[in-house]
Amino acid sequence: MLELAGIIILGILAQWFAWKFKIPAILPLIIIGLLVGPIAAEYFSEDGSKWIEPIWNGKQGLFPGEGLFYFVSLAISIILFEGGLTLKRSEIKTLGPVITKLITLGSAVTFFGAGILAHFIFDLSWEISFLFSGLIIVTGPTVITPILRNIPLKKDVSAVLKWEGILIDPIGALVAVLVFEFISVEGDSGFTKTALIEFGKIILFGTTFGFTFAHALAFAINKKLIPHYLLNVVSLSTVLLVFVESEIFAHESGLLAVVVMGMVLGNSKLKNIKELLYFKESLSVLLISILFILLAANINIEDLMLLYTWKTVAIFLAVILLIRPLAVFISTAGSHLKLNEKLFISWVGPRGIVAAGIASLFGSKLIKQGVPGAEYITPLVFMIVLGTVLLNATTARLFAKLVGVFLTKSEGILIVGASKISRLIGHYLESNGRHVVLIDSNERNVEKANEMDLEAITTNIYSDTLMDNIELNDMGYLMALTGNPDINKYAINKFGEQFGENGSFRLVTPQEMLDDNYNPKEGLFSHTDDYNALIELTARHPSIQEIALNDKDHYDKLIEITNNDQDTIPLFIKDTDGELHIISSHNLDIDTIQKGFQLVYLGKPFDAEEMQKLV
């Protein structure tokens, strides 16, 4: 009981420590696991026992027999299902080919390259070498996200790394499974045929079970056959059922089944998908915390001593400096990604929980079977995991600056609210070369934005999920355009520092419009127009106009007209370089107006004769 409680407490403390110091949680988790496991046994325990013993040894331990491996398998299945839920086809419209090549060609380069290196550097058998290389194919979203969260990057770069991390987990797991089947099948007779048949069964049953149960669960949720208070636990039990049933029909197919199930559910029209995702996300944090400590504690000091050689340094450097860049450059050949972006993607490739978890499972099983070289699998993979995470966590920001992918000024625009006026403004900004993201809790508004090819996210402004979204790292402007003044003010206060470094703006309230002496600095567009005025004008004249300016005086006269005209509301100033500048409600941000500048406004076109009088 003390050991189990200790693991949970230490795991959550490690997660808090990682959050506080903005590092991947895998670092403190593995370090804690090694401290309470092999290091404690070697240096701190009088009888040579570990403080936490994952496997029962006759005197102490948490899991008897194969219990630890069953727990690890089920926990990894839940983590992969949660990852599958986050996969949205709409997010990779322009990057689909790049990501597809990374998880196919890139995986092949890593598999064969690292396998050949392991064979010749450590003198391992081909089977063990390729099992090692299959395991280190995977990067991990749980380690990439914390690393990239505080690095402002172009959306394309962060999206490639995010999707590669999520999609490649099951790819690496399946490759490792195939090699494991080759090793496990005894004898030379029918060796290749038997292994390929087993792999075919894995693909067949994994995809079939995942696809079928995903649609069944979605049907039950949408038809309200499951009460709301049982939604999360029924979904969890269904994931476990799919994993176990798939494993019964085809051993090692459970991981594929749960990933397919998560992907299908994540892209279906599921009303409660966000609530389900929040639950699985919290559960994954707890499971990851427990798993890493258990798996690290299960390593013995003899295993760690196997790495005390120059060969370890050689293979680590080869993986990060040769294999990873080669895989990335082959996969991104012919894409729109620039050289510096390819270099950064090559540098960031940390391995995560799936690699460590499956390495522990397969390594222990092969050691029991007496396979030569199997004792190297777990420590070698843990070395790659810990080394890549530590390297990327400490150097990714610096490397981004060195190669020039670090955004010194974030030009993206985050719009809170996806109503018709937000979509109209967002479309105009997008057509003028700005990265725009709309957020709204109303799914219908988000769907309409997506239909206009606008990037929109269904989220609750009061949740913290936005702050963890690495694809919003290039946001530098925040515009709160909802009809609720309290939400607009809350958005400015909560997200202004992170997403509004260049400016945070909100619509004025009806009360502020009545007070000529109070014009908030963050007021947006006009002191005489609130949300209702924008919506009413959009209903009458749903278009955005541009008019050429001559000088500051011309601009001031036009602004005065818009203040007294219910059919026009000023929005932006477009300079001679095509750059857009947001107009605040007090108009103090526009210092210089030159000939060739344009006033961008919502509403009907200005009368030509009236405009001629102003010139």
N, C-alpha and C positions, 0 to 999 in steps of 0.2 A: 504493500500500500504506500509506504514512504517513497519507494523508488518511482512508482507511477505518478504520484502527486508531484514529486520533485521534477520529473520530466516536463510535466505540463507547466509548472511554475517557471522553470528555467527557460522553456521554449517561448512563453509569452514575454518574459523579460528580455530575451534576445530580440524578439520582434520589436519591442518598444525601443530598445537600444538602436536597432537598425533604422527605425523611423526617426529617432531623435538626431542621429548623426548622418542621415541620408546615405546609408550604405545598404547593399543587398543583405537580407536577413540570413542568407546562407552562410556568411562569414562567421558571425557570432554563434550560430547554431552548430556548425561543424567544430569550431574551437571548443565549445562547451562539451560536445559529445566526446571529443578526443581527451579532454581534461578528466571527465568523470569515468572514462573507459580505460583505454590502454595506458595513458600517462599516469593516472591514479594508481593503476595496478603495478606499474613499474617503479614509481618514485614515492608514493604516499601511503600505500597500504602495507601494513606489517606482514600480512599473510599472502600478499601478491594478488588479492582479489580486486575487481573493479568496484567502484562506488555504485555504478549502475551496470548490471549484467543483463543484456537483452534476452539471452537464451538460458533456460534452466540447466544448471550443471550438476544437479544433485544436492547442492547446498543453498544456492540462491539463483535468482533469475526470474524474468517476467513471463516469458513464453516457453511452454514445454514443446519439445520436438520441433515440428514444422510450423508452430504457431506464429512465430515472428514473420516468416515468409508469407503466410496467409494474410496476416495483418497488413504487411507492406503491399501486397498485391491489391487488396481491397482499397487501401488508402490511395494508392496511385491511380486506381480506376476513377475514384471520385475527383481527384485533382485534374485528370485529363478530361473528364466530362465537363467540369467547370470551364476549362480552357476552350472546349468545343462550343460551349454556349456563347462565347464572345466572338465567334467567327461570323462576320457578315460579308456576304458576297458583294454588297454595294460599296464596301470600303476599298476594294482592289480592282476597280474598273480599269484604271490605267496601268496598274502595276502587276496585274495578273501574270503576264508572261515572265517577268523577272522572278517573282516569287515561285512560280511553277518550276523554273529552271533551277532555282536555289535548292528546292527540296527534292529535285530529281538529279540533274547533272552535278550540282554541288554536293549532294549526298554521295554520289558515286565517286567523285574525286576524293572526298574525305575517307570513304570506306576503303578504296584501293590504296590510296596514298599512305594513310596512317597504318593500314595493315602491313604493307610492305616494309615501312620503317620499323614497326614493332618487331617484325620477324627478324630483320637483320641487326637491329640495335640490341634487342634483349635476347635474341636467339630463341624466340618462342616458336612453337609449331604454327603452321599456317592457320589452323583452326582457331587457336587461342588468339593469335594476332588479329584475325578478322573479326572475332567476337569483340575484342577491345575497340577496334576501329568502328564497328557498328554502334557500339554504345556511345562513343564520343561524337557521333554525327549530330546529336541533338544539342541545340541551344535551349534556353529556357526562358519563358515569359516572366517567371517569378524572379529571375535575376536580371533580365534585360530592362524591365520596367523601372526598377529603382535607379539603375545606372543612368537611363536616359531621361528620367523625370525632370531633372534639374539642368538639362543641357538643351538650350533652344536650338532646334534643328528644323530644316525644311520638312514639311509633312511627308514627302515621298520617302525620305531617308528613314524617319522614325517608323513609318508604316511598313516598310520592307523588313526592318528588324523585328517589329512586333509580330507580323504575320509569319515570318520564318520561324520565330521562336515557338509559336503555338502549333503551326502545322507540321513542323519537322519532328516534334516529339513522338507521335505514333509512327512516323517513317523510320526513325532510328530504332524504335522499339521493335518494329517488325523485322528490320534487317538483322538485329541482334537475335531475334527469335529464330530466323531462318538458319543463321550460323549455329545457334544452340541446338537446333534439330539435327543439323549435320553431325555435330560432335556427339550428340546423345545416341544416334542410331548406331548400333554395334555392327561390326563386320563390314566387309567391302561389297558383298553381294547385294545388289539393289540399293546401294547407298544413296546415290544421287536421285534415283527414282522415288525412293521412300521419302526423302527429305522434301522433294518438290511436291509430292502428293500432300504431305502434311501442311506445307505452306499454302497450297491451293485451298485446303479445308479452312485454314485460318482466314483467308480472304473471303471465302464464300459465307461462312457462318458469322464472321465478324460484321460484315456489311449488312447481311440479311437481318440478323437480330437487332442491330443498332437502328436500321431504317424502320423496321416493323414496329418495334416498341416505342420509338420516338413518335410516330404517327398515332399510335394507340394512346399514349399519354397525352399528346396534344388534343386529341379528340375528347378524352375524358375531362380535361381541364376546361376546354371551351364550352362543352355541354354542361358544365357545372355538376359533373357526376362525383366530384371530390369536394368535400366541404373546405372552405377557405383555411380553417385552422389546421387541417391535415395536409394541405398542399405540399409543403416543404418535405415533410417526413415521408409522404407517399412517393414523391419524386426521388428522394434518396433511396428508399427501398427498391424502387423500380430500377435505378442504376445498378444497385448491388445484384438484383435479380438478373438483369441483362448480362452483367459480367460473369456471374456464376453459371448461368445457363449456356452461354456461349463457350465457356471453358469446358463444360461437360461434353459438348458436341465436338469441339476442336480445341485441344489444349493450347494455351497462349493466345487465343483469339479474343479474349475479353477486353484487352486494351483497345483494340481496333473497334470493337462493338460500342464501347462507351463514348469514344471520340465521335464516331458516326452519329450516334444518338444525340450527342450534344450539338453537333453541327446542324442536324436536321431541325431540332427544336429551336436553336438560335435563329434560324432563318425562316421559321414558320410564323404565322400570324397568331402568336400566343399572347393572350391578354395579360398574363401574369409573369411574363418572362423576366422583367426587371426584379420583381420580388424574389423569384426563384434564383436569379443570379446573385443577389445580395446574400441569400442564405448559403448558397454553395461557396461563395467567395469567403465568407466568414469561416465555414467549415474547412475549406482548403488551408487557410492560415493556421488553424489549429493542427490539422493533420501534418502539414509541412514542418511545423515546429516540433512535433513529436517524432516524425520520421527521421529528420536529419540527426537529432540527438541519438536516437536508437541505433541508426546505421553507423554513425561515427563511433559510438561506444562499442559496437560489436567488433570493430577492428582490433586486432591484437598487435602488440609492440613488435612481434616478429614480422608481421606484414609490413609495418612501416619501415623496418630496417632493410627490406628488400629494395626500397627506393633510395637508399643511401649510397648512390653511385652516380658517376658522370653520365651514365646512360639516361637517367631520369631527366636531367637538364637538357640533354640532346633531343630527346623525343618531344619534350615540352616546347622547346624553341622551334622545332621543325613543324609542330602542329600550328603554332600561332603565326610564324613568320613565313612558312612555305605552303602548307596544306590549305589553311583558311584563305589566304589571298588568292591562291590558284583557283579554288572552288568559286570564289566570288567573281573574279574577273572572267572566268569561262561562262558563268551563269548570266552575267550582266552584259556580255558582248552584244553590241547592236542596240542596247537600250538607250533611253534618253538620260540616264544617270551620268554625271560628269566624273572625271578622273578622281577628284578629291572626295566625292561622295562614295565612290567604289573603295577608295583607300580607307575611309572611316568605317564602312560596313565590314571590310576585311579585318579591321582591328578589333571590332566589337563582336565577340562570339563566345560569351560565357556559357558554360554547361551548367545544368541544373538538376532538379530533384529526380527526373525520370532516369537520367544517366546513372546517378548514384544509386537509386533504388533498384533498378534492374541489374546493375553490376553486382550488388550485394546478393540478390536472389540467385542469379546464374553462377556467380563465383562460388558461392557456398555449395550449390548443388553439384557443380563439377568437381570441387575438392572432395566431396563425399564419394563421388564416382571414381576418384583416383586418377583424374585426367592430369597428365603432366603440364605444369605451367599455369594451372588454374589459380594458384595462390597469388598470381600477379594481377588478376583481373580487378578485384576490388580496390587495392591500394593504388594501382595505376590510374584507374578512372577517378578516384577521389582526388588524386594529385592534379589531374587535368581540371576537374571541377573547381577545386579550391584555388589553383593557380590562375586559371582564366578569370574567375570572378574577382580575385584580389587585384590582378593586373588591370582589368577593365574598370573596376570601381575607382582605382586611384589615378588612372591615366586617361580615361575616355574624354573628360572635359578638356584637358590640356591638348590631347591629340586632335580634338575637334577644332581647336583654335589654330594649331599648327598647320593643318591641311586646308583650313579655310571654310569649313562647313558650319562653324559656330556663328549663329545669327547675332551680330552685335546690336541690331535693332529689329525688333519683332514687328512686322508689318501686317500680320493677320488681324482680322476683325471678328470678334465674338459678339453675336447679337443674341440677347436674352429675349425670347419671344419669337414665335414663328407665324404670327398672324399675317394677313394679306399685306399690310404695310411693310412688315419685316421682310417678307419674301420679295416684295417689289424692290426695296432698297438693297437687299442682299444680291438680287439678280443683277442690278446695276453695278454694284461694286465688283461682283465676280466678272462681269463682262469688261471691266476696266482693269483687270489683272490683279485683283486683290484676293487673297485666300480668306474666304468667309465661312464661318460655321454658325448655324442657328441652333439654339437649344429651346426646348419647350416640353412641358409635361403632357401636352395635348397631342396624342399620337396622330390624330387626323391632320393637324397643322404640319407635323413633321412629314407625313406622307405626301402632302401637297408640295412641300418644299423639295422633297426628293424627286417628285415628278418633274420639277423644274430644273433637275440636275444640280440642286443646291445640296451641300453637305449639311445635314441636320441630325441632331441627336435627341432622342426622347429621354429626358432626365428630370429629376426633381431638383430645383434650385437649392433646396435645403439639405441635399445630400452632399457627401464629400467626394463622390466618384469623379467629378469633373477635374478636381485637383490632381488626380492620379492618371489622367488621360495624357499619355506622352505625345499624342498626335495634335495636341493643342499648345505645344511648346512654342510655336511661332506666333501666338496671339499677343498683340501689343496694344490693341484698342478694344474697349468694352463699351457696348451700346445697349442699355436696358430699355426695351421698347414694349413692355407689357402694359396692359390696362390697369394694373394694380400698382399704385405708387409705393406701397410698402415693399413689394417684391423688387421693384426697381432700386429702391434705396438699399435693400438688403444685398442685392447683387453687387452694387458698387462697393459696399463696405466689406463684403466677404471676398470677392474675386478681383477687386480693383488692383490690388498690389501684384497679383500673379498674372492676370490677363490684360491689365490696362496700364502697363508701364509708360506708354506714350499718351494715354488719355483715357479716362473713364467718364462716361456720359450717361445721363438718364433724362427722360422726358420730365418736363415741369408738371407739378400737380395743379389741380384747379384752384387750390387755396393760394399757391404761389403766383398764379396768374393775376389774382385780385390785388396783390401787393406790389406796386410799382417800385417800392424801395428795397424789395428783397428779390434778388435774382441769383440763384445758386450758381456757383462756379461750374458745377458739373452739368448744368442745364443744357439740353440738347435742342438744336435747330432754332427754336424761337421761344420768347417769353410769353407770347400770346397764343400759343398752340399746344394743347395737351394731346393725350392719346385719342380722345373722342374726336378732336378736330382732324387729326391725321386719318382716322378711320372714315369719317364722313367725307373728307376730300378724296380719299382713295376710291370710295364708292362712286363719286361723281366724275372724277378725272384720274383713272388709274394709270398714270404715265409720268415719267420723269423727263423733264425738259432741260436743255442747256441754252444759255444765252451769253454771247460774247461781252466782255467788259473792256472799258477803255482805261479807267483809273479808279482810285479810291472813292472819289466823289460820285462817280457813276454807280459804283457798288452800293454806297450808302443810300442813294436815291432808290435803287431797286429794293433794298431791304426795307426801306420805309413803305414802299408800295405793298410789299408782301405782308407787312404788319397790319395793314388796313384792308387787305384783300382776302376774303374767305376762300378764294379759289387758288391760292398759291402759298406754299410754305418752303422756305429755303432749306437746303440740305448740306451741300458741299461747295467748296471752291476747287476748280480744276485748274492747275497752273499750266504753263507752256510746255512742261515736260510730261503732262498727262497725269501728274500726281494729284490725288484727291486729299483735301483738307476738310475735316469736319467743322461745321459751323456750330459754335456754342450759342446758347440763348442770349448771352450778353454781347456777342460779336466782338470780343476784345482779343481773340486769338488771331484775327486776320490783320497783320501789320502792314503788308505791302500788297497792293493790287496793281498789276501791270497790264498794259495792252496785250491782248492775247489770252488773258485769263478768262475763265467762264464761270458763271453762276449756275449751279445745278439745283433745280428746285422741283418740287412735286406740284402737279396741278395742270391747269390749262395754259397754253402758250400766251405770252404777253401780247397785247395789242401792238401791231407794228407802228401805227401812227403815234401812239402814246410813247413808245420807246424812242421814236425819232426826236421827240421833243426833249428827251433827257440828254441826248448826245450833244 
